[in-house]
Amino acid sequence: MERAITISREFGSGGRELGVKLAESLGIPFYDKELISMAAEESDMSEDAFLHYDENMPFIKDPLDRHFYSPFSSIYQVPMSDQIFLAQSRVIRKLADQGPCVIVGRCADMVLENSVNLFIYARMKDRIRRMNSLETGIDPVKMESRIREVDRKRKDYYQYYTGNEWGKAQNYHLSLESGLVGVDGCLKAVLAYLESVQ
């Protein structure tokens, strides 16, 4: 495998676990939350700021509801979320330039030009069951609400920074439903697909 592999995923679909297993199978590095500390270090920003803005859209005021601003107004400052996205994008490109790796989330599929891009999804009942197996004791209704909220944030973040539709099959090389075959079944499918990638 000569390319970076990116994984976008619905919350609770097992995308991160798939990424870990895929990286182990291929003997290549895996990156997810590690990107936060790497980007913070490279950009000389606080890691807490990265954690706060991680895969979250900036708050944008209504552009029509404004006064006149001078060129030195804070309105012209680059929002912290944009600075963090750019810093993470630089790190993602740097890692991909170093060799093949697996990168989860953070719009890596659009940041990189020559990656193999996967999307992992599952039916809601399968995601609730999976999340409750990891975090026992949470009411299924509350878990579904949490899943929908995380998905909404990921979708908004992806659309804001890429202009593309998160989860749309045409934006990925391979989309996999993990509920029927589980993470291990998805892993077999991805490895078979990668054998044909040139």
N, C-alpha and C positions, 0 to 999 in steps of 0.2 A: 504494500500500500504506500503510494507516494504522496497522497493528498491528505489534507486535514479532513476530518469528518465532523460535521456539526449535528447536534441533536436539539431540535425544538420539541417541546412536549406539553401536553395537557397535565395539569397538576393531578398527581395520583395515578398517572398512567404507567409509571415505572421507567420513564425516560432516563433518569439519572442512573438508576441501577443498570440499565442496558448499556449506558455509556461506560460505566466502570468495567462491566464484563467484556465489552467490546475491546476496550483498550488493553485489558489483560490478555485476551485472546490473540490480539495482533502484536502485543509486546511494544505498545507505544504509550506516550504520556496521556493522562486524563486531566482535564481542567474544568472546574465549575466554580465553586466559591473561592478557589485559590487565585482566580483572576482579580478578585477584589484587593487582596493584599499586594499582589504584584503591581497592579495599576496604581495603587496608592503610593507604593514605594517609588515607582518610576516617575510619577507626577509630583511627588513631594506634597501630597495632600493627606489629610487625616483619613485613616481607615474607617473611622466612625462615619464620616461623611459618605464614603462609598457604600457602607452598609445601609445608611438611611435612604440613599437614592437608588439602591440596586434594583434594576428593572422597574423603576417607577418613573412616570412621566412628570415633567415640570409642571408646577402650577402656573397657568397663564391667565392673566387678567384680560378682560374683554378689550381688544384693541380700539374699539370705538369709544370706550369710556375712559378718555384720557385728557390731560391738559397739554399745554405746549411744554416741550422739554428742551433743555439746553444740550449741547453735544456732550456735556460732562455729567448728564443725569444718569442715575443707576439703571434707567430703562435700556441703556445701550450695553450694559454689562451682560456677558454670556452667563446664562443660568447655571448654577452648580450642577444640575442634572445633565446638562449638555456637556460641560467640562468633563464630567465623570464618564459619560458615554464615549467621548473622544479619547480619553485616556485608556479606557478598556479596549477600544477598537485598535489603538496603537499596539497594545500588548498582544491582542489576538493575532494581528498581522505578524508581529515579531515571532510569536510561537509557531505559527504556520510556516514561516520562512525557515525556521530551524529544522523542520521535518514533520512527518505525519504525526497527528495527535487527534484526540477526541475532545471537542469543546461543546459544553452544554449551555444553551441559552445565550442571552446577551446579543441577540441579532447577529451572531457569528456567521450565519448562512448568507447574510447580505453584506457583511463586512469583508468577507473573503470572496475572491473571484473564482477560485479554482478548487473549491471544496466539494465533498459529497455531502448532500444535505438530507437529513432524515427528520420526519415528524412522527411522533408517537402519541397515539390517542387511545381512548377506551370509553365504553359506555359508562354513564354516571354510576350505575349500581356496582360495576366492577371497581371503579375508582374509590367509591365509598368503602367497599369491602377491603380494598388494599390499604387505604389510609387507616382504617380502624384496626387492621392487623398490626400496623406499625405504632399507632397511638391508641391504645385500648381505652375504653371507657367514655368515648365521645359520642354523644347522641347523633344518629345518622342524619337527622334534619340539620343540625348545626354543622356537621361535616360537609354536607352538600352545599350549604351556604358558604362555607370557607372555600371549598373547591371552586365554586362559581366566582367568588371574589378574586381569588388568585388568577384564575383564567382571564377574567376581565382585565386585570392589571397587565398581564402579559400581552394580551391582544392589543390594548391601547398603546402600550410601550412600543411594541413591534411596529404598529401602524404609524405611530408618531415619528419614529426614527428611520423607517425604511420606505414608507408610503405604500407598502404591500399588505395584503391580507394574511394575517396569522392563521395557520392551519389549512390554508387553501392548497389542495394537492399540487396544483401547477407550480407552486413556489418551491417545491422540494423534489428531490430525485426519487425518494421512496417514502411512502407513508404507511405506517403499520398500526393495526389495531391490536393492542396487547391483551385485551380481555379474553379472547378465545384461546390463544396459544401461550399466554404468559410471557414473561421477559425472556426466558430461555428459548422459546419458540421464535420470538422476534430476533434474538441473537443469531439463530441458525439462518433465518431468512436474510438478515443483513450480510452475514458472512458469504452466503451464496451469491448475493447481489454484487458484493465487492470483488468477487472472483472475476466478474466480467468487466469491471471498471478499468479503463485504460488510461 
